């Protein structure tokens, strides 16, 4: 299941701009619900799906009784151009808008590669101070980090750039496998479509699981997807060991994962002690020989599943002693079974059972 362990809950007293079920006073003096403002900050180069995905969730929720008012804001109030070249009309600039119940920051391919401009960071920092909750989609976490909004907090972003976020925000605890993370009133989500997962979670938080489930069904998406980001990530890749001796061992394991690669057998290939070989793996690869062998076998098994082999065949061909041992590794690494993984990634074609 997605790792979404909340650190704490909001205070029972209302926060500035927080009004999922806020009230106003009509002419009769009877309290009437106030709309919950969802302000999505956009800028040139923003990823279109990071904006459209969550917005569709909130819009759909309105069909089932929610009252979200969605506004697109840019730092200056000028219209922006998305990463696809699509022109996006905005509702205004950040400073001209009242406080938002939910402030969302969409991502872009630009800012994992470059520093976030100061004006964009300021455009997020100012409204975040009075928003009920603040959220980022995908690499929008880099904008939150540049604004100082992730300092000392747990967060996530796209698995490909999670290490870069950790480097730029050293006080932030980055969780690269999470679909989305909540830390107090700060929310971050993984790559692109995870913004839909996060928006559904926010709708559920505001209006309960029943309404959120109706939205998920209407959009034909999972209410909560199983597993974390690891199931989408590429196979493990890294620089080859510097030591010729250790490179000989890693090449041996990679070439034939089915062989006996116990610690003792691997040490015999180099005529060294098991302690010395373990130290080589620790110093150069930051792992143990057993875990390295397991990772290579796991990557091969995943590739075999992608090619259409059964889980039992994949376990055997990759060198696992049994299907059960492969299942345990999948459960630990991906939080799903090999069969569930294959159903999701084996093919993009829907096969007609009658054919």
PyMOL commands that set and color helices and strands:
alter all, ss='L'
color gray80, all
select helices_A, chain A and resi 48-63+110-113+118-128+140-146+159-168+194-207+209-219+229-232+244-255+263-270+274-285+289-306+311-318+323-334+338-345
alter helices_A, ss='H'
color red, helices_A
select strands_A, chain A and resi 23-25+31-33+36-42+68-74+80-81+87-88+92-93+102-105+133-136+154-155+173-174+180-183+186-189
alter strands_A, ss='S'
color yellow, strands_A
deselect
rebuild
show_as cartoon
